[in-house]
């Protein structure tokens, strides 16, 4: 099972992630911030509170929003393909 083991807030809606399979990279999550749980994260101050949840082993925010590690890794891989 895939897990996020590090997150660093960069700026705006960008984060750097490291995964337990050795992959890492930067992603911009702005286009993913839709729907009831994610719309509030368009507030950059709230988005900047991103943290690693040790229980879920992925990134979370104060409002309870989180993304599946597999989804985040797919975004990292897609971003590196376009770099």
C-alpha positions as CSV (number, residue, x, y, z in Angstrom):
1,X,0.0,0.0,0.0
2,X,1.3,3.4,-1.0
3,X,1.9,6.2,1.6
4,X,3.0,9.8,1.6
5,X,5.9,10.2,4.0
6,X,6.7,13.9,3.5
7,X,4.9,17.0,2.5
8,X,6.3,20.6,2.1
9,X,4.0,23.5,1.3
10,X,5.7,25.6,-1.5
11,X,3.4,28.4,-2.5
12,X,-0.1,29.1,-3.8
13,X,-1.5,25.6,-4.3
14,X,1.8,23.8,-4.8
15,X,3.2,21.1,-2.6
16,X,6.3,18.9,-2.7
17,X,5.5,15.3,-1.8
18,X,7.7,12.2,-1.0
19,X,6.3,8.7,-1.1
20,X,7.4,5.5,0.6
21,X,8.2,3.9,-2.8
22,X,11.0,6.5,-3.4
23,X,9.0,8.7,-5.8
24,X,8.8,12.5,-5.1
25,X,7.9,15.7,-6.8
26,X,6.0,18.9,-7.0
27,X,2.3,19.3,-7.9
28,X,-0.2,22.1,-8.2
29,X,-3.5,21.1,-6.7
30,X,-5.6,24.1,-7.7
31,X,-7.5,22.3,-10.5
32,X,-8.4,19.5,-7.9
33,X,-10.0,21.9,-5.5
34,X,-13.7,21.5,-6.3
35,X,-16.6,19.9,-4.3
36,X,-17.7,20.4,-0.8
37,X,-14.5,19.3,1.0
38,X,-12.0,20.9,-1.3
39,X,-13.6,24.3,-2.3
40,X,-12.6,25.9,1.1
41,X,-9.0,25.1,0.3
42,X,-9.0,27.8,-2.4
43,X,-8.4,30.1,0.5
44,X,-4.6,30.1,0.3
45,X,-4.2,30.5,4.1
46,X,-6.2,27.3,4.7
47,X,-4.4,25.5,1.9
48,X,-1.0,26.4,3.4
49,X,-2.0,24.4,6.6
50,X,-1.4,21.2,4.7
51,X,0.1,18.5,6.8
52,X,1.0,14.8,6.8
53,X,-1.5,12.7,8.7
54,X,0.3,9.8,10.4
55,X,-2.8,7.7,10.6
56,X,-4.0,8.1,7.1
57,X,-0.5,8.4,5.7
58,X,-1.4,11.1,3.3
59,X,-1.8,14.9,3.2
60,X,-4.7,16.5,5.1
61,X,-6.1,19.9,6.1
62,X,-7.8,21.3,9.1
63,X,-11.3,20.9,7.5
64,X,-10.8,17.1,7.1
65,X,-10.0,17.2,3.3
66,X,-7.5,14.6,2.1
67,X,-6.3,13.1,-1.1
68,X,-5.5,9.4,-1.7
69,X,-1.7,8.7,-2.0
70,X,-2.3,6.9,-5.3
71,X,-4.0,9.9,-6.8
72,X,-1.3,12.2,-5.6
73,X,1.4,10.0,-7.1
74,X,-0.4,10.0,-10.4
75,X,-0.3,13.8,-10.4
76,X,3.4,13.8,-9.6
77,X,4.1,11.4,-12.4
78,X,1.9,13.4,-14.9
79,X,3.7,16.6,-13.8
80,X,7.1,15.2,-14.3
81,X,6.1,14.0,-17.8
82,X,5.2,17.6,-18.8
83,X,8.3,19.2,-17.2
